[in-house]
Amino acid sequence: MTEFSFSCLGVRPDPCAAAPTLVFRLRITASTGVRVHALALRCGLRIEPARRGYDAEEAAALGDLLGERSRWGGLDPVRIAQVSAMVPGFAGGIETDLAVPCTYDTDVVASRYFRSLNGGDVPLLLRFSGTAFTGAAGVAVEPVDWEEEISHAMPVKTWHEMIDQHFPGCGWLRLPGDAMDALLAYRTRNALPSWEATVERLLDGAGEGAH
């Protein structure tokens, strides 16, 4: 049975994607050197929040997401995505890109986590599985074991660069339809020129001015 090993050479934002997307550059090696005709690869990506430190500002921003800081040593991994890719044929090893669509929806735990960080690296866990089509003569079908996993430290700035490509200097907030209708009615009644002005008026009225 062919054994596969994986390593992550780096990660970058995709500047041409229609939506926020990270591209992981992977190195895949087949231990036997056998011909791999194709590899149907699946990858689960998770954040391991207990494996990094946090400054006071980050800890305050993450409080309602992760709970009391005294308990952060036992935090569970946070799921980012489950993606798949078809890797072309190779013998021995190959480098390939794995595209991971992301979201700026701060109701999604991973997005909220990234937005709360000021700098440093985020410890990621990439877990692989899939199906390999191998053989020098003919084709054999082999599984890629779920135990194949690697760690990678992704700079926080990579996430922020990706988001800034699509939403420069902006945030994103999802609201229920009835709340959106009420906000729209408030904006119309007060002849406010933008959603920013609408939110600022509400914050000022509550004594929580944005500036």
N, C-alpha and C positions, 0 to 999 in steps of 0.2 A: 504493500500500500504506500502510495506517495505521501510524504510528509511535507507540509508547506510551512514556511516561516515568513513573518511579516515584519516590516519596520516602516516607520513614518519619517520621511525625509524633511517634511515641512508642511505648512498650511498657509494658504493665502486667500484673500477674497477674490471672487470671480468678477472682473470688471465688466464683463459682457452679459451677465445674467440679468434676466428681467426682474428678478426678486433677489433678496439677500441670499447669497450662496457662498459657502466655504469650500475650498478645493484642497483636499489632502493628497499629498504626493506620497505614494506607497511604493515600497520595494518588496516584491514577492519572489521567493526562492523555492524551487522544488528540490527537495533533498536528494532524490535519486538521480537528478539530471535527465529524467525521462522527458520525452516530448509531451507538452501540454497543448492540446489542440484548442481548448477554450476553458475558461473558468467563470462559472456563474457565481459571483461573489455576493455575499450579504454581510453587512457590518452594522452592529449596534454601537452607538456612541453615547458615552455617559461622562458626566462631570463627577469627580471625586472630591467634594468640598472639604472633607476632613484633612486632606493632604496639603493644604496651604494655610498661611497665616492671613490675618485681616487687621487692618488698622482700625482706629476708633470710628472713623467716618463710615467705612465699609460695614463694620459690625452694626452700627445704628441703622443703616439702610437695609440690612439683611435680617433685622430682628424679627419682623412679622413673618418672614419667609422661613427662617431656620429655627426660630424659637430662642430660648435662653442661651447665651453664649457659653455658659458653663457646661452645656450638654453637646457642644459642637464636635467633641472628639469622637462621637459615635454616629455621625451623620451618614445616612444612606446615600448611595450614588444618585445623581439626578440625570434622568434620561434627556438626551438632546434629540436623537433621531434614530430611525432604522432605515437604512438605505441599501440599494443593490446596484451592481454594476456588472457588465459583461467584459471580462478581461480577454484580450486577443491571445492567440497562441504564442507559446515561447518554449525555449529549451533552457533549463538551468535557472534563469531568473528574468525578471522584467520590472520596469518602472511604469506605473500607471497612475492616473488621477481618479480620485473618488470625490464626486460632487455631493455636497450635503446642503440641501435647501434649509434655510433658517427663517425665523419669524421675529418681528419686533413687538409682537403682542405681549405686553407685560403681565397678562394673565397666565401666560405660559411660564412655568417655573424656571426653565433654563434661561429664557430671555431676561426675566427679572433678575436672576442671579448675575448674569454678565453685566447688565446695566448698572448694578450696584457696586461694581469693582472699579477702582481708580487706576490700577496698574499691576505690574508683575505678570505671573503666568497662571494659567488655569490647568490643573492636572486632569487630563482626559484619559479615559479607558476605551479602547477600540477592541471590540470582540467580533471575531470573524467566523463565518460558516459559509456553506455553499456546496457546489457540485463541480468537480473537475472532470474533464473529458481528456483522457491520456492514452498513450500507447504509441510505440514506434511503428507497429503494423496493426491496423485496425484501431478500434476505439474502446477503451474501458471507462466505465463511469464510477467515480470514486467520491466519497463525501469529504468535505473539509470540516474537521472537528470543531465544535463550539468552544473547546478549550483553548483555541488559538486566540490569544489576546495580547495586546501591547499597551504600554502607557506612553503618553506624549504630553509635554508641557507646551500649551499654546499661549502665546502672548495675549494679554487682554486687549492690547491695542489692535490686534488683528480683527477681533470682533467689532470694535468701535469703527475701524476703517471700513469694514463691510457695511455696517449700518449707515455710516455717513455717505457712502456712495449712493444710497437710495433715499435716505431721509436726513439730509444735512441739517444739523442744528435743531432737529425736531424730535418730539416724542410721539407716541401712538397710544391711544386709549380706546378700548372697546366698551360700548354702552348698550344696554337693552334698548329695544325699539321705542318703548314708551318714554324712557329717560331722554333719548335723542329727540323725540317729538317735543317734549317739554322744553328742552334747551333751544330748539329751533324757534318755538313760539316766543320764548323769552328774548331771543336775539331779535326777532322781528318786531316785537312790541317796543323794544328799546332802540331800534334802528342802529344796531351795532354792526360795524363794517366787516368783522371777521370772527372766527371762533376764538382766536386768541383774546380779542377784546371782550368777548362774551364771558370767558372764564375769568379774566382779570376783574371784570365788573362784579362777578359773583364772589371772588376771593376778597375784593375790597369791602364788599358788603358784610362779609363774615369776619372782617378784621384780620385777614390772612393774605394781605397783598403779595403779589408775585414778585414785586421789585422792592 
